[in-house]
Amino acid sequence: MPRILIAGCGYVGQATADLFHAAGWDAEGWTATEKSAAALSAKPYPICQVDISNRDQIAERPGIFDAVVHCASSRGGGLTSYRQIYLNGARNLLDRFVGTKMLFTSSTSVYAQRDGSWVSEESETKPARETGRVLLETEKVILSRSGAVARLSGIYGPGRSALLTKFLANTAIVDPENDRFVNQVHRDDIASALFLLVSGEWQERQIYNVVDDQPIPQSDCYRWLAQKLNRPLPPILELTEQRKRGDTNKRVSNAKLRSLGWTPQYPTFAEGMERSVLRSFADAIPNLSC
């Protein structure tokens, strides 16, 4: 039975560990805190408190794995957290599990294009923010040690959608002068992509974009939600705050990942919303039918 370590058993990590376990792998998940580990104690595989930014904690944890997925999150932290969790965490894992398949979940925020153009894994990466540069540095470390990288676009899924949350809270706006393409991927499709990359023929030193089939203008997302939920369209206002992912506008291609046989269960924003996400927000959406 092959063994898989999910280093960062959070929103994406749990779904990924669940998928590997269901497929017959011997899965183990790591979380940064005892509280998180305790919350996952009912999982049918072990969950251990191990802070991957702490070299000693990693060294003390026994076990040999066939593959390691580094999918820890920054937990909302800034530059220091990025360096500790992503960069130092990657180095610690690589040093502890020498020769083991290592897959790192990065972000499509490393693409800084602003012209709405299509970008692939070969496209230029010059993120304006220091956090994006840390991700690129971490990618280089992983790739230099025969690892692989999965660049995730905006993550959504059950109980989680930045666009829907803003729409329901009446904090969304439509700015025709600063509209941009939104690149998203459902949590379960991320899990299936990571499973494919690890369980298939290992593609070392490769980068893959993990994103659905249809980048969509943000204004169209809000129009769809307004129509679906029978609510007013958000007000048309000029954007005054800086976006979390920076002032970028691009369409991210998933053609390389699809060429390996990956097929997203939720290929579009509308399908993901209708078939998965809206029902998880039912308490906040009276008279929901989907």
Disulfide bonds with the S-S distance in Angstrom:
none
